[in-house]
Amino acid sequence: MEHEAKELEKKAESLSKKDFFSSFFGTDNTDEVINCYSMAANQYKLAHKWKEAASCILKNAALYKKNSETSYCANAYLEAGNITKKYDKLEAIKYIEEAVKMYATIGRFSNCGKCERNIAEIYEDLFDYNSASSYYKKAAYYFEMDEYSKSVYTQCIYGARDYYIKAGILHIVIGDIVNAKISIDKYSSNDPRFASSREKKFLDNIIDAITEQNIEYFEEIVHEYDRVTKLDNWKIYFLYNIKSKLNVEGNVELTPDGGVDLT
């Protein structure tokens, strides 16, 4: 597979050189070059040679861009980004952002939203919850502009709030209460919806409980929030970590392996 990929890539490069000269005589074999790079990329994928596969797709993106084929160029950048995620997530983000720019110029806002959500999920994998929240908001912006994506808009708004909570909890876990407060204020400033949300109130109350070293209040906060919005395992784990630093036993038990005991 890798050998076939290299041969196809060589063929594409050879055709590209011929194309440079043939352009003077009114002929063009760009489509054949693109086809060879695409087939080479597929063979590299089968061989799990992700970097080489992405390189072939990026060469196609450059050809599409040269020919002002914006839609195809955007698709190529997105494909390159999705391949690159397998070995370099931050590099992948650069290519996906290029796709966003291309899609935006031709009014394909739903595609822009999907790309921004893709980037948000990459940042989630990197545990960068501030950036994840930011890109969920960008995704929501584009989905709001697209009449067929209103339900996805709502999901992204909720996703942004969820990562505001996660970012705040991480500040609290490492004992950085001052920066936790600063971050929460920043989130509220950036997103007026968050300022009046249950999520912000939850974080504010957690900080108050820790500042007062009041474990009963902490348990009450967790109990009440979980009653309305079920806590996921990620939040349970870190809330358990926070509780373990409060040295008084209480009635509500948080378990790190998947549940909140409200008895």
C-alpha positions in Angstrom: 0.0 0.0 0.0 2.7 2.5 0.9 4.7 1.6 -2.2 1.6 2.2 -4.4 1.0 5.5 -2.6 4.6 6.6 -3.4 4.2 5.7 -7.0 1.0 7.6 -7.3 2.5 10.6 -5.6 5.5 10.5 -8.0 3.1 10.3 -10.9 1.2 13.4 -9.6 4.4 15.3 -9.3 5.5 14.3 -12.8 2.2 15.4 -14.2 2.4 18.7 -12.3 5.7 19.5 -14.0 4.3 18.6 -17.4 1.3 20.8 -16.6 3.5 23.8 -16.1 4.8 23.5 -19.7 1.5 22.3 -21.2 -0.3 25.4 -19.9 1.6 27.4 -22.5 -0.1 25.4 -25.2 -3.6 25.6 -23.8 -3.8 22.2 -22.3 -4.4 21.3 -18.6 -4.1 18.1 -16.7 -4.9 19.4 -13.2 -7.8 17.0 -12.8 -5.5 14.1 -13.4 -2.9 15.4 -10.9 -5.6 15.8 -8.3 -6.9 12.3 -8.9 -3.4 10.9 -8.4 -2.9 12.8 -5.2 -6.3 11.6 -4.0 -5.5 8.0 -4.7 -2.1 8.3 -3.1 -3.7 9.8 0.0 -6.1 6.8 0.2 -3.2 4.3 -0.1 -1.3 6.2 2.6 -4.4 6.0 4.9 -4.6 2.3 4.4 -0.9 2.1 5.4 -1.6 4.4 8.4 0.8 6.9 7.0 -1.3 9.9 8.2 1.3 12.6 7.7 1.9 11.6 4.1 -1.8 11.3 3.4 -2.4 14.8 4.7 0.4 16.1 2.6 -1.2 14.8 -0.6 -4.6 16.3 0.3 -2.9 19.7 1.1 -1.3 19.6 -2.4 -4.8 19.2 -3.8 -6.1 22.1 -1.7 -3.3 24.3 -3.2 -4.4 23.2 -6.7 -8.1 23.9 -6.0 -7.1 27.3 -4.6 -5.1 28.2 -7.6 -8.1 27.4 -9.8 -10.5 29.3 -7.6 -12.5 26.2 -6.8 -13.4 27.4 -3.3 -15.8 24.6 -2.3 -13.4 21.9 -3.3 -10.5 23.7 -1.6 -12.5 24.0 1.7 -13.3 20.3 1.5 -9.7 19.4 1.0 -8.5 21.5 4.0 -11.2 19.9 6.2 -10.1 16.4 5.0 -6.4 17.3 5.7 -7.4 18.5 9.2 -9.3 15.4 10.0 -6.3 13.2 8.9 -3.9 15.4 10.8 -5.9 15.0 14.1 -4.4 11.5 14.3 -0.9 12.8 14.9 -1.0 16.5 15.6 -4.2 18.0 16.9 -2.9 21.6 17.0 -1.7 21.4 13.4 -5.1 19.9 12.5 -6.9 23.0 13.9 -4.9 25.3 11.4 -6.2 23.3 8.4 -9.8 23.2 9.7 -9.7 27.0 10.3 -8.7 27.4 6.7 -11.7 25.4 5.7 -13.9 27.7 7.8 -12.6 30.7 5.9 -13.3 29.1 2.6 -16.8 27.9 3.5 -17.6 31.4 4.9 -16.7 33.1 1.6 -19.3 31.1 -0.3 -22.0 31.3 2.4 -21.9 27.7 3.6 -22.5 28.6 7.2 -23.6 25.2 8.4 -20.3 23.8 7.2 -18.5 26.6 9.1 -20.4 25.6 12.2 -19.5 21.9 11.8 -15.9 22.8 11.5 -15.9 25.1 14.5 -17.6 22.3 16.5 -14.9 19.9 15.3 -12.2 22.3 16.6 -14.1 22.6 20.0 -14.0 18.8 20.3 -10.3 18.7 19.5 -9.7 21.2 22.4 -11.8 19.1 24.6 -9.5 16.1 23.9 -6.6 18.4 24.8 -8.4 19.3 28.1 -8.3 23.0 27.0 -11.9 23.8 28.2 -11.6 27.6 27.7 -10.8 27.1 24.0 -13.4 24.4 23.7 -16.0 26.9 25.1 -14.9 29.6 22.7 -15.2 27.4 19.6 -18.6 26.0 20.7 -19.7 29.7 20.7 -18.2 30.2 17.3 -20.0 27.1 16.0 -23.3 28.4 17.5 -22.8 31.7 15.7 -22.6 30.0 12.4 -25.4 27.6 13.1 -27.6 30.5 14.1 -27.1 32.0 10.6 -28.2 28.8 9.0 -32.0 28.2 9.1 -31.6 24.5 9.0 -29.3 24.3 12.0 -31.3 25.9 14.8 -31.3 22.7 17.0 -27.5 22.3 16.6 -27.2 26.0 17.6 -28.8 25.1 21.0 -26.5 22.1 21.5 -23.5 24.3 20.9 -24.7 26.9 23.4 -25.2 24.2 26.0 -21.8 22.8 25.1 -20.1 26.1 25.7 -21.7 26.4 29.2 -20.6 22.9 30.0 -17.0 23.7 29.3 -17.2 26.9 31.3 -18.1 24.7 34.2 -15.3 22.3 33.5 -12.7 25.1 33.2 -14.0 26.6 36.5 -13.8 23.3 38.3 -10.2 22.7 37.2 -9.2 26.1 38.6 -10.8 25.1 41.9 -9.3 21.7 42.0 -5.7 23.1 41.8 -6.6 25.6 44.6 -6.5 28.6 42.3 -9.6 30.3 43.7 -8.6 33.8 42.6 -8.2 32.8 38.9 -11.3 30.7 39.2 -13.3 33.9 40.1 -11.5 35.9 37.3 -12.3 33.2 34.7 -16.0 33.0 35.8 -16.3 36.8 35.5 -14.6 36.6 32.0 -17.1 33.9 30.9 -20.0 36.0 32.1 -18.6 39.0 30.2 -18.1 37.0 27.0 -21.5 35.3 27.2 -24.4 37.2 28.8 -26.4 33.9 28.9 -23.9 32.4 31.2 -24.0 35.3 33.6 -27.5 34.3 34.7 -27.2 30.6 34.2 -27.5 27.7 36.8 -24.0 26.8 35.8 -22.5 30.1 36.9 -24.4 30.0 40.1 -23.2 26.4 40.8 -19.5 27.5 40.4 -20.0 30.6 42.5 -21.6 28.5 45.3 -18.8 25.9 45.1 -16.2 28.7 45.6 -18.2 30.1 48.5 -18.4 26.7 50.2 -14.6 26.2 49.8 -13.8 29.7 51.0 -16.0 29.1 54.1 -14.7 25.5 54.4 -18.3 24.5 54.8 -18.7 20.9 53.6 -22.5 20.8 54.4 -23.1 23.7 52.1 -20.9 22.0 49.5 -22.9 18.9 49.7 -26.2 20.8 49.5 -25.0 22.6 46.3 -24.0 19.4 44.6 -27.2 17.6 45.7 -29.4 20.5 44.3 -27.5 20.8 41.0 -27.5 17.0 40.4 -31.2 16.8 41.1 -32.0 19.0 38.1 -28.9 18.4 35.9 -27.3 15.0 36.3 -23.6 15.3 36.9 -21.4 13.4 34.4 -18.5 11.2 35.5 -15.9 13.9 34.7 -17.5 16.4 37.0 -18.1 13.7 39.7 -14.5 12.8 39.7 -13.2 16.3 40.2 -15.9 17.3 42.7 -14.9 14.2 44.7 -11.3 15.6 44.5 -12.5 19.0 45.8 -14.6 17.4 48.6 -11.6 15.2 49.7 -9.8 18.4 50.6 -12.5 19.5 52.9 -11.8 17.6 56.2 -15.3 17.1 57.6 -17.4 14.1 56.7 -20.9 14.8 55.4 -24.1 13.1 54.3 -23.8 13.3 50.5 -21.2 11.1 49.1 -19.5 11.7 45.7 -17.9 8.7 44.2 -15.1 9.0 41.6 -16.3 6.0 39.6 -19.6 7.1 38.4 -22.3 8.3 40.7 -23.6 10.7 43.3 -25.0 9.1 46.4 -27.8 11.4 47.5 -29.0 9.2 50.5 
